[in-house]
Amino acid sequence: MIRSTPSIPIPRTVPLLPLHDKVLLPGVVTRLQISRRDSIPLFEKILRTYDRKELHKCIIGVFPVHPLPKPVASVANKAEDGDDNDNDDEDSDTGSGNSNSGSGRKGAKAAGYRKKKTGVYSDDDIVVVGSSTGQVVPMRPGQSSQSTATVLSPASIHTMGCAARLVRLERAVGGFTVMLEGIVRLRLNKILTQVPFFEAEVTPLPDKPIGKSDQQLQDYIVALKSTSKEFVSLLQVLKLPAPVLTQLQKFLENVGLIPGQVVDLLMSTIESTHEEKIMILDATDLKDRIPKAVELLTRQIHVLKISQKVHDNVEGKLNKKQREFYLRQQMAAIKEELANLPAEVQKAADRELKRLKKMQPASSEYSVIRNYLDWLGDLPWTKSSEDILDVERARKQLNDDHHGLEKVKRRILEYLAVTKLQQMKGEVKGPIICLVGPPGVGKTSLGRSIAAAMGRKFHRISLGGVWDESEIRGHRRTYVGALPGLVIHGLKKCEVNNPVFLLEQNHTFTDHYLNVPFDLSKILFIATANSVDTIPAPLLDRMELITIPGYTFAEKLAIATNHLLPKQIRLHGLIEEDVKVTEQALLKVATGYTRESGVRQLEREIGSLVRAKAVEYAEVQERRLLNRPTTTTDSQGTPPAHNRRLEYQPLVAVDDVEEILGQEKYVNEVTERLPTPGVVTGMAYNGVGGGILFIEVSQMPGKGHLQLTGSLGDVIKESAQIALSWVKSHGYEIGLTNSQGQNIMEKADVHIHMPGGGTPKDGPSAGIAMVCALVSMFSNQTVPAATALTGEFTLRGLVMPVGGIKEKVIAAHRAAVRKIIMPLRNRKDVVSDVPLNVRDEIEFSYASTIWDVLKEAFEGRVVVRAGTPAANGGLDSRM
Ligand SMILES: Nc1ncnc2c1ncn2[C@@H]1O[C@H](COP(=O)(O)OP(=O)(O)OP(=O)(O)O)[C@@H](O)[C@H]1O
């Protein structure tokens, strides 16, 4: 990067670029604005002659120009102004061929330049040029290297200059912008032409190699080394741009090798007069150049030191005053924010405030405490919203927002009434409400209605995916980036201390971050859960459980008609008259496009229906306006039916549903399924609602092994084993074997599979269904597809009650099951929980023993052998 001798060949004749207020030195890259008449033609020619890629081959002689003599009066004025373009006693020794720098210097001295005010460069003054050499050049903002003044006289061109190559050349307003890199000093021998630009014969004067034995020169170099080191260290203090410093430092490492270039570069970074710069340019001999440079550097160091002192003083004073003022303001603001805190919190806040006052605002601890105090100040410690505990109003709100759910609504109203009474007496509230039910059954919207009815703010804290307690309780402040947890975040957002939260309650809740207690007793917490299975028993015990089972199709239809459809119509910018969906159509959407306990998917599908109608409505309006036929066509080129209409038709009939929503997504597996030996319909219930599931059994040659598949849990596997054992031991009684001791699985293996292998299944409630599936397979008799079974089964043949009856029954009803066999002890659940319309459409058979089950399931097709204990209807006494 750093060359000690120019590697670029310099031609004998070069075009001249006269520089009026600048001096280019070798090794320096500079940017110039060319706008003078004496230079523009040169660059026009270069642009015409050189290809862009070859610009760097163009070598130019860059020569300083001495100012022309000026009238006396003007000189006087200028002198007063302190302008450095003083009178010029020109050195006209242009063709002297004098390689001695003395003549140029003489000329410069004779010109009587006055020294500029010296000072410190600001960042703006230095232009870092990202050139091949990456060296630096000072250039003042807005400074033009050439003014558009006087006509140039050959006599004013200095005898020493610098060969430069073009790094960049661009057209600019009024001329060119060029970037030049100085290569080597040039002596001007003779000006050859002047029009359209100057050309001259020149001699390159590279620095001579440094003789090791030249003690005087070595001494100079040592002096240069230490001075430049000091200079650069001062520049560091003054915060010069980092790239400039790095370049300088790199360069200085080579002082010993190329002292000449280092001097040239340093000279371009310090404040010096035009005269001084010419002096350095003229100094072709290093023994001449280095001492001059050391002198100039020393002066610059002195100036830098003084200005640094001044700078420090001013800054220090200002900073101290400003900081104090700023801090006072900040403290006052914080104090104001922290007014009205509870006593204990106030104590903590005061303690932190005291610490804050002693800290540097720039320290990281300062911002941590500041943040903490902001949190304390932002929380609604004492601010509550006014409660409306009007039971009648709440009833109306709940009824307006939700169809059905009578039991749930009644329970909520009771809760509110009790809360009201307790508040009047100043007592503590009862337990938290926990709404349990499958997704989309309205738990969240019930919570929202409760908040609206009570005139409270509503905030939902979603705990999905929260594994870490600190997400709820916050992180201790000792952690980097610590913040309060979800509860405190929610309170800040609500801006009152008594919102409705969907979560758990705790009196003296202490967030780890705040580390001071916040009384959460005013918050009405409502918890929601899809299933109670995952809630720890002690917590469950403290909550008021309100279960919302899945909806029947009838309920879904009512919810869709009264709530979902009107809501979607509103959301799509239409009015109720614009979309009329028939009951049949809505039912088809519910049965053919959704399979869920709640109504979320139903709402989405209704949304799609309404959207399609909205588009149709808009198109008809548009067509009417423009009176033009439709343009929308399908892949066959015919417009879809609803698009061909000239009048908008608000009605969506059952036949339109498929056209808009596409093919039905769900077919009814129960009605579609043919009764098959070995396959029985079971009933399932999990967190996301009820459903039916099939139990498939088959046998194959083997040695009496049982194989179970379908993501089965331990309990359900045990049920299968119990069922098989029972069937094996009662094979003779139900006519599966011909003799008492015969083993039906002597030469066979049995495989029990429950389809839907992706869904884990567990629990004992498939017991009786498994027995029926096995009996069906071994006897080759079928259980009707529309008959479903649920019930636990013991080895002795007893049928035990199971959970989730309401959800199971509703789901089975949705799946077109028309007969359900279940434990006798579950009868009460059917009577109390299952809606009447469902009960009316399903035949219930209650069983207390497996014999009852077999009788009902096979409708008499499996006959109990006469003379066996079972024939008398009794339980197996042998077990
Ligand atoms: N009985 C109902 N009457 C009117 N709208 C209902 C009813 N049940 C549910 N909805 C509507 O169904 C949508 C879904 O309900 P919501 O978001 O409250 O379900 P969720 O039970 O909280 O579900 P998740 O367990 O997934 O959070 C809402 O738009 C809600 O208004």
The ligand as an SDF file (V2000), in Angstrom:
LIG
                    3D

 31 33  0  0  0  0  0  0  0  0999 V2000
  -73.3840  -19.6730   23.5820 N   0  0  0  0  0  0  0  0  0  0  0  0
  -72.8450  -18.8070   22.7270 C   0  0  0  0  0  0  0  0  0  0  0  0
  -73.5870  -17.8100   22.2560 N   0  0  0  0  0  0  0  0  0  0  0  0
  -73.0430  -16.9280   21.3760 C   0  0  0  0  0  0  0  0  0  0  0  0
  -71.7840  -16.9660   20.9290 N   0  0  0  0  0  0  0  0  0  0  0  0
  -71.0100  -17.9520   21.3790 C   0  0  0  0  0  0  0  0  0  0  0  0
  -71.4850  -18.9220   22.2990 C   0  0  0  0  0  0  0  0  0  0  0  0
  -70.5020  -19.7810   22.5750 N   0  0  0  0  0  0  0  0  0  0  0  0
  -69.4350  -19.3730   21.8660 C   0  0  0  0  0  0  0  0  0  0  0  0
  -69.7130  -18.2710   21.1440 N   0  0  0  0  0  0  0  0  0  0  0  0
  -68.8060  -17.5440   20.2450 C   0  0  0  0  0  0  0  0  0  0  0  0
  -67.8110  -18.4320   19.7780 O   0  0  0  0  0  0  0  0  0  0  0  0
  -66.5830  -17.7910   19.6320 C   0  0  0  0  0  0  0  0  0  0  0  0
  -65.5000  -18.5260   20.3760 C   0  0  0  0  0  0  0  0  0  0  0  0
  -65.6830  -18.4450   21.7710 O   0  0  0  0  0  0  0  0  0  0  0  0
  -64.5270  -18.1820   22.8500 P   0  0  0  0  0  0  0  0  0  0  0  0
  -63.3690  -17.5370   22.2090 O   0  0  0  0  0  0  0  0  0  0  0  0
  -65.1170  -17.5190   24.0320 O   0  0  0  0  0  0  0  0  0  0  0  0
  -64.1450  -19.6740   23.1680 O   0  0  0  0  0  0  0  0  0  0  0  0
  -63.3450  -20.2870   24.4090 P   0  0  0  0  0  0  0  0  0  0  0  0
  -64.2340  -21.2410   25.0790 O   0  0  0  0  0  0  0  0  0  0  0  0
  -62.7480  -19.2310   25.2450 O   0  0  0  0  0  0  0  0  0  0  0  0
  -62.2410  -21.1330   23.6400 O   0  0  0  0  0  0  0  0  0  0  0  0
  -60.7270  -21.4930   24.0850 P   0  0  0  0  0  0  0  0  0  0  0  0
  -60.8040  -22.5930   25.1020 O   0  0  0  0  0  0  0  0  0  0  0  0
  -60.1330  -21.9890   22.8000 O   0  0  0  0  0  0  0  0  0  0  0  0
  -60.1200  -20.2460   24.5930 O   0  0  0  0  0  0  0  0  0  0  0  0
  -66.7850  -16.3730   20.1350 C   0  0  0  0  0  0  0  0  0  0  0  0
  -66.9800  -15.5370   19.0180 O   0  0  0  0  0  0  0  0  0  0  0  0
  -68.0270  -16.4830   20.9820 C   0  0  0  0  0  0  0  0  0  0  0  0
  -68.7140  -15.2570   21.0210 O   0  0  0  0  0  0  0  0  0  0  0  0
  1  2  1  0
  2  3  1  0
  2  7  2  0
  3  4  2  0
  4  5  1  0
  5  6  2  0
  6  7  1  0
  6 10  1  0
  7  8  1  0
  8  9  2  0
  9 10  1  0
 10 11  1  0
 11 12  1  0
 11 30  1  0
 12 13  1  0
 13 14  1  0
 13 28  1  0
 14 15  1  0
 15 16  1  0
 16 17  2  0
 16 18  1  0
 16 19  1  0
 19 20  1  0
 20 21  2  0
 20 22  1  0
 20 23  1  0
 23 24  1  0
 24 25  2  0
 24 26  1  0
 24 27  1  0
 28 29  1  0
 28 30  1  0
 30 31  1  0
M  END
$$$$
